[in-house]
Structures are given as C-alpha cells and as structure tokens.
Amino acid sequence: MTTKASNPKDALGIAKVPASTIPTQVLGEVGLAMLEGALKYGRHNYRVAGVRASVYYDAVVARHLAAWWEGEDIDPESGLSHVTKAIAGLVVLRDSMLQGNWVDDRPPKAADPEWIQKLNEKVAELLAKYPEPKPANTELSCRQQEDSEMEQILYDDAEMERILNEPDFRREGPCRRLPNCKGICPCASYERLTSPGE
C-alpha cells in the first residue's frame, strides 16, 4: 500500500486560520440570523453605528439564552433557534469590539478579581458535604419518567385484559381508571368468582 506524497501546500495550509473547524450548519444558521438583521437595519450597520455592550448582553443573555433555558427553543419573531440568535448577537458584539467602535457600558470592575474562584471553592465544599446528591429534575428525566409510566400503563392494561378474559373472572361494577392511568387507557374493575361455600 502506497502513501500519497504530501502536497507542499499542506504544511503551509495547516498553519493558517482554519474555516474547516467551524460547523457549517451552525454557520449557515448564523448567516440567516445576520440576514434578518441586515434586512431590518441595513447590512453591516453595526460597523457604522457601533454597538452598546449592555444592549447585546441583555439580548443574548436575558432574552435569547434565558428563553432557551426555560424551554423555548425557537424565537417566535424570527423562527430561528434562540441559541442561533444569541450567537449572532455575540458575533456583532465581538466584531464591534475588534473594530473599536463599541460602547463599553459594563459596570465598574469587581473589587475582588478572584470572586469566581472563591465561589467555586464554596461549590467544592457543598459537593463534599453532599457526596450523594438527589438527581436533578430535567426535561430529560421528566420524559424518561413519563415513558416509564406509560410502559407500566400498557403493561397494566394488557395484564387486566388477560385477567378479564379468563373464564373465572367477571366484570363487577362501573368502569373505572387505573390509579396511574391519568385517563389514557380504559379499564374495568373485576373480582374473582368464588365457588359456593368459599
């Protein structure tokens, strides 16, 4: 098996700023978000007018990421992902920072530059205090719980159907619901027929 000789340009190419490291699909979505802004405000308007840091911080964190974190995936105004809109906002802010025409209206720097590290130390203390924490309640865990309940419902329904079809069982009383059914599946109460004298 022969190995292809390396192109002389390879060594030079890998030392350049790469575009191949950027996920193309995400780049396309950001392009759509930027197109929306271009149509609304004029293409590259942020390079001419500059941007205010607090406006983009609020747009990215308080609006798009907050909405996404609370379960709203799509921005209702644009129809794009809130995450995509947040990335686009950061692109505009970073470009303005690089061009030197942004307004830095961030609050004065914190007096203690190590405040995050100190909070992280408190986190480590809490983790050591509670080595076996209760599991988090997340969208994933809720869906898994619902799936588990549905499996149990289907099992209960099938088991009840099997019992009701046995010759020594009869339906007794009005139709009811299984305790964990949540109104999803029909069922009926039943009791075993006993022999006289039992």
C-alpha positions, 0 to 999 in steps of 0.5 A: 500500500502506497502513501500519497506524497504530501502536497507542499501546500499542506504544511503551509495550509495547516498553519493558517486560520482554519474555516474547516473547524467551524460547523457549517450548519451552525454557520449557515444558521448564523448567516440567516440570523445576520440576514434578518438583521441586515434586512431590518437595519441595513447590512453591516450597520453595526460597523457604522453605528457601533454597538452598546455592550449592555444592549447585546448582553441583555439580548443574548443573555436575558432574552435569547439564552434565558428563553432557551433555558426555560424551554423555548427553543425557537424565537417566535419573531424570527423562527430561528433557534434562540441559541442561533440568535444569541450567537449572532448577537455575540458575533456583532458584539465581538466584531464591534469590539475588534473594530473599536467602535463599541460602547463599553457600558459594563459596570465598574470592575469587581473589587475582588478579581478572584470572586469566581474562584472563591465561589467555586471553592464554596461549590467544592465544599457543598459537593463534599458535604453532599457526596450523594446528591438527589438527581436533578429534575430535567426535561430529560428525566421528566420524559424518561419518567413519563415513558416509564409510566406509560410502559407500566400503563400498557403493561397494566392494561394488557395484564387486566385484559388477560385477567378479564378474559379468563373464564373465572373472572367477571366484570363487577361494577362501573368502569373505572381508571387505573390509579396511574392511568391519568385517563389514557387507557380504559379499564374495568374493575373485576373480582374473582368468582368464588365457588359456593361455600368459599 
